[in-house]
Amino acid sequence: MINGLFSGAAAMDTLSRKQEVISSNLAHATTSGHRRVQASVKQPFDADNLDSTILMGPEIESYASDFSPGRQVQTGRPLDVSIAGDGFFAFDNSGGTGDSEYLSRNGRLFREPESNLLVNEEGFPIQGMTGAITIDPTIGDQDVVIAADGTVSADGNVLGQIRTVTFEDNQTLIPLGVAGFVPGVNSVVSEQPANVQQHQHELSNVQPVNELVALIANNRQYEAVQKATTALSESLREYIRA
């Protein structure tokens, strides 16, 4: 009976963690470039004591990002870019030293008024093939053209080429913040080029309806386990009194 209480407590803790993941997905359903997170649940298995396996209770095995593409939105804005298919934009978050960068699918870009750098919503410069990209203040946004290979030009002059990165296995990437990633120790860069699209950006790949259904189902599971655990607790209390 005590083992049953432990198993019930473990199940409720696991379901609570799943609830946090689902709630986070819903909270970022409209965040550009956000990748949906999935929690994988496992039942611990003790090969040396098969009778105890069912009493261990479930637990979260891992968290994985869903790298399926999000919805593409046409904005008509020249500095909005997205990637068709696989790949990431590279941003410098080192404070100008160039020693640290992170990857994101969020291609909403802006012009930093003081440095003239092309930056993202957080102010981090997007990386070009030869460093950061600057746009002279005399050039209007409507004059900026971004080609499929990431080449940025205006009035026939090349200003730089946006650096994109693809990987053999995106699951080796480590999440950073709301919509970013950094390469893991097992991340292998692919030679597959990314296709850049101008005048649009990519939203989160979270499907709110699916997350709401998952939220309701998870909540009902939690309530069922809670009732069963409470019943066990009451039975144990009566047994002790007897």
Long-range contacts (C-beta under 8 A, 24 or more apart in sequence): 1-232, 1-235, 1-236, 1-239, 2-236, 3-55, 4-55, 4-229, 4-232, 5-229, 5-232, 5-233, 5-236, 6-55, 6-57, 7-54, 7-55, 7-56, 7-57, 8-57, 8-225, 8-226, 8-228, 8-229, 8-232, 9-57, 9-229, 10-56, 10-57, 10-58, 10-59, 11-57, 11-58, 11-225, 12-222, 12-225, 12-226, 12-229, 13-59, 14-41, 14-57, 14-58, 14-59, 14-60, 15-218, 15-221, 15-222, 15-225, 16-222, 17-60, 18-60, 18-218, 19-215, 19-218, 19-219, 19-222, 21-63, 22-211, 22-214, 22-215, 22-218, 23-215, 25-206, 25-211, 26-206, 26-208, 26-211, 26-212, 26-215, 28-178, 28-179, 28-204, 28-206, 29-204, 29-206, 29-208, 29-211, 30-203, 30-204, 31-106, 31-178, 31-179, 31-203, 31-204, 32-105, 32-106, 32-107, 32-108, 32-121, 32-179, 32-201, 32-202, 32-203, 32-204, 33-70, 33-104, 33-105, 33-106, 33-107, 33-179, 33-201, 33-202, 33-203, 33-204, 34-70, 34-106, 34-178, 34-179, 34-204, 34-205, 34-206, 35-65, 35-66, 35-67, 35-105, 35-175, 35-179, 35-204, 35-205, 36-65, 36-66, 36-68, 36-204, 36-205, 36-206, 36-207, 37-63, 37-64, 37-65, 37-66, 37-175, 38-63, 38-64, 38-65, 38-66, 39-63, 40-64, 64-171, 65-170, 65-171, 65-173, 65-175, 65-181, 66-205, 67-170, 67-171, 68-205, 69-202, 69-205, 70-105, 70-202, 70-203, 70-204, 70-205, 70-206, 71-202, 71-203, 71-205, 72-197, 72-200, 72-201, 72-202, 72-203, 73-200, 73-201, 73-202, 73-203, 74-199, 74-200, 75-199, 75-200, 75-201, 76-199, 77-141, 77-199, 78-141, 78-142, 78-144, 78-145, 78-146, 78-198, 78-199, 79-108, 79-109, 79-110, 79-111, 79-118, 79-141, 79-144, 80-107, 80-108, 80-109, 80-198, 80-199, 80-200, 80-201, 81-107, 81-109, 81-146, 81-162, 81-196, 81-197, 81-198, 81-200, 81-201, 82-107, 82-196, 82-197, 82-200, 82-201, 82-202, 83-107, 83-164, 83-194, 83-195, 83-196, 83-197, 83-202, 84-194, 84-195, 84-196, 84-197, 85-194, 85-195, 86-166, 86-170, 86-190, 86-192, 86-194, 87-164, 87-165, 87-166, 87-192, 87-193, 87-194, 87-195, 88-164, 88-165, 88-166, 88-181, 88-194, 89-126, 89-127, 89-162, 89-163, 89-164, 90-126, 90-127, 90-163, 90-164, 90-165, 91-120, 91-124, 91-125, 91-126, 91-127, 91-180, 92-124, 92-125, 92-126, 92-127, 92-132, 93-124, 98-131, 101-127, 101-182, 102-176, 102-177, 102-180, 102-181, 102-182, 103-165, 103-173, 103-180, 103-181, 103-182, 103-183, 104-179, 104-180, 104-181, 105-179, 105-202, 106-179, 106-201, 106-202, 107-196, 107-201, 107-202, 108-201, 111-135, 111-137, 111-141, 113-137, 118-152, 118-160, 126-162, 126-163, 127-162, 127-163, 128-152, 128-160, 128-161, 128-162, 128-163, 129-160, 129-161, 129-163, 130-160, 130-161, 131-160, 132-160, 133-159, 133-160, 133-162, 134-159, 134-160, 135-159, 145-198, 146-196, 146-198, 147-196, 148-195, 148-196, 148-197, 149-193, 149-196, 150-194, 150-196, 162-196, 164-193, 164-194, 164-196, 165-189, 165-194, 166-190, 166-192, 166-193, 166-194, 179-204
